[in-house]
């Protein structure tokens, strides 16, 4: 990966054309939305047992 970064910095790697750049951006945006959704699901999975435990504590 460091070699690829060095090539890009040295101008040896071709830049993406406008279409490819837009496609990569769309992929990145989609991945970011999916990741955010995954984090929300993880958060909810932590909150559910917490709520259940608190509710059970109120019953006793």
N, C-alpha and C positions, 0 to 999 in steps of 0.2 A: 504494500500500500504506500509506503514511503517513496518507493521508486516511482509509482504513478503520480504522486503529488509533485515530486521533483520534475518529472517530465512536463506536467501541466505548467508549473512555475517557469520552466525554461522555454515554454511555447512549443514543445515537441508534440504534444497531443492536440488533435483537432478539437475545436470547440463544437458544441452541439448546434445544429441549425435550429431555427425558430420553432419548427414543428416538434422536433425531439425535445427541445427545452420545455415547451408547453406540456408535452406528454409526461416528462419527468416531474414537473411541478404538480400535475394532476395526481400522479401516483403518490407523491409526497403528501399532498393534502388529504387524499383518501386514507393513507396510512396513519396520518396524525389523527383524523377523526375516529378511526377504528381503535387506535391506542387510547384515546380519551374515553371512548365507550368502555373499553376493557378496564381502565382504572376506575370508572364509575361502578362497574359491576363488582370489582374487588372491594371497593368501599362498602357497597351494599352488603356484600357477603360478610364483612366484618361487623356491620351494624346490626344485622339480623340476630346473631347469637347474643350480642350485647343487650338488645331489646328484650329478647326472650329471658335472659338471666335477670334483668331488672324486673320484668313482669312477674317472674316466679318469686322473687324476693318480696314483692308486695303482697303476694297471696299468703305467705307464711306469717 
